[in-house]
Every structure is written in structure tokens, then in C-alpha cells.
Amino acid sequence: DTRFFFVLSPPLAKLLIAYGARFAGYTRDCFDFASLGADFPEECGVAGAAALRLVPATMGSLTVLLSYIAARLLSLSPISALLAAVLLLFDGMHIVISRIAMADAILICLSHASLVLALVAFRRYTAMQRKPALMALVGAGLFSGLALATKWTAIATPVLLVSIALFGIPPFLPDEPLPVADVAVLVGAMALAYLGTFVWF
């Protein structure tokens, strides 16, 4: 099909939802989304709708675990980190965005993954372990770029990580800023992940 619709956001989230639905058995025979705003037919059944929701639901579930890990990396006690994860688990907005076929749950999960890897990297720098820190920093950059490739509103994630890396903002990076070359690696990983999704598209 060569018809195109103007869509404000980058293509990654829609591709992930489409491939997840295809993996779960969804086919175009049921509903081909030929026009915007059309009702989802009842004959597609619950399985058809569930297939479209597979990726956002999985990402929404992973975000709860990532929020616990991020809280622990920020030196919260296990009880406090668990409370943070439980509050997210029962947050009404998080429940809603995790059960519909939209990009928001994917964006939040990728941003959380980026933050977790950045926190791991910053801890390794503090412990003077540059090689594992750089590997974690590359991972943070890749996930941050993927978050941006999901929705441009995720621009806050790369800006936050680069700001922390450049200026050493406590409690994320309490000692000193990262070397400029390492910040360049972080930005390069972000750009690679972001631009790479358009090649896939």
C-alpha cells in the first residue's frame, strides 16, 4: 500500500506496535486501517485488540521494574524504591497508556531504560571504572535516541542526560562532569539510534 498519512511523531513506536501485533497473530484481513477514525470491527474480537496492545502493555509493565531499579540507583532504600514502583503500578494514567495501542508507554519505557543505564554509567565513573561506564553510557544514549524516535516530546531525555554529563548535577553525577570525549560518545549513540530508526522505516 503506497498511501501515506501525515503523522506528527517519528515512526518507531508505530512500527513496534505493528510488528508486535503481527507476532501475536494480527492480520490486515481483520482491519486494515484504511481510514482514520474508523470503528474497530467486533468480528476482530478481543484477540485482535489484544495483539495491537501487546507492545505497549509489555513496555508499561517493564517500566514499573525500571522505576524500582532507577530508585535504587538513586540510593533510595529498598522499601522506598518499592513504594515508587507500586505508586507507578497503580497510577491511573500509566494503566491507561499501557493498555492502548499508542506510543506513550513505549516512550516512557525507553526513557526509563535510558535513565537506568545512565545512572549505572555515572556510578561507574564515580568508582573510576571508565570502560564499563562508557559501555553503559552508550546504552543510555541508544535508548535515549530510541525514545526520541518514538515521540519528539522525549527530547527532555537526551537533554537531561547530556546536561548531567556536562555539568555533573548531584545526585546523578556528584563528583565532576564527564570528559568531553565521553559526552560526544553519548550524543553520537543518541544520534545513531534516532537516525537508524528512519533507515528501518
Secondary structure, DSSP 8 states (H G I E B T S, - for coil): -------SS-SHHHHHHHHHHHHTT--TTT----STT----GGGHHHHHHHHHHHHHHHHHHHHHHHHHHHHHTT--HHHHHHHHHHHHT-HHHHHHTSSSSSHHHHHHHHHHHHHHHHHHHHHHHTT-HHHHHHHHHHHHHHHHHHHTT-GGGGHHHHHHHHHHHH--TTTS-S----HHHHHHHHHHHHHHHHHHHHH-
